[in-house]
Amino acid sequence: MSFDTSPKTNSESLVDGSTRSTRIAVVVASTGRPEELGRWKDHILRQTLQPSRFVFAVVKPSDLPPSDSMLAGAEVVYCNPGLPVQRNAALELLLGSTDIIAFFDDDYVPSAYCLEGIEDFFLHHPAVVAVNGSLLADGINTAGIPYEEAIALVDANDRNGRPKANVICSLDGLYGCNMVYRSAAIGAERFDENLPLYAWQEDIDFAARVGRRGSLALTTAFAGVHQGVKAARLAGVRLGYSQIVNPVYLMRKGTLSVKAGIRLIARNLVMNHVRAFKPEPWIDRRGRCKGNWIGILDLVIGRDHPKNILSIRQ
């Protein structure tokens, strides 16, 4: 399958040496997944519109793929571990020099029309400050989607050409695997570093704060597959703790409604316990149950805080 990769307009220098007026940066924050990061060279080269900047936010050199799998022009920022810390490091590097910042998970496989669709969407929807694209498939609640299957799904979708930049619906928060922001709307907002490591719900929190400056939306303008790779994810007991404590923390901040927070806690609490006796092979349900109860105890005695997972033994 071939794509038109010719330069679009002229103004900002792109990673492939061409130019364009809208400056779009892509950020992939990761740790412990060099294989997934190595695939981003192909993801970007497939794009019908190249980004002006592409950034890997990682913890150590071993997080990166081999040099022959690195995209020419890619930038690397090293920082302490934690999704908010890593994304903030990329923001500090990019704000002021870009118009749009796309945050993609390392295991997200974008359509070849992804960046072109993002540019088109923001040009036609000036009131929207941040957006999620359509997911062709999401492996987060399954064993995960193999890379070859994800590519096949994306290729089949791309045969229909670039989709229209329609709004599917408005949102209260964004899903972190494929969230895109107007740089000007971010301003002084940063990802909350009180949510450590995998930082469960940090995407909802950040989007809610930026969303005070405009609307959040789900769009058909771009699409992709979230593989839901399980390697290097948060330990079950730590995630279980976060499932209780993080929503409470966000409710207190006002970035998650009480109704939504209670529903989120209840859903995970029930699911973990119902499935604990016959868990999915890829989910540590018993570890999550243990973490849930540690979180509930901490709430009862008033010592709950998202950072407590750092002292919980895995």
Buried (B, 14 or more C-beta within 10 A) or exposed (E): EEEEBEEBEEEBBBBBEBBBEBBBBBBBBBBBBBBBBBBBBEBBBBBBBBBBBBBBBBBEEEBBBEEEBBBEBBBEBBBEBBBBBBBBBBBEBBBEEBBBBBBBBBBBBBBBBBBBBBBBBBEBBEEBBBBBBBBBBBBBEBEBBEBEBBBEBBEEBBEEEBBEBBBBEEBEBBBBBBBBBBBBBBEEBBBBBBBBBBBBBBBBBBBBBBBEBBBBBBBBBBBBBBBBBBEEBBBBBBBBBBBBBBBBBBBEEEBBEEEBBBEBBEEBBEBBBEBBEEBEEEBBBBBBBBBBBBBBEBBEEEEBBBBBBEEBEE
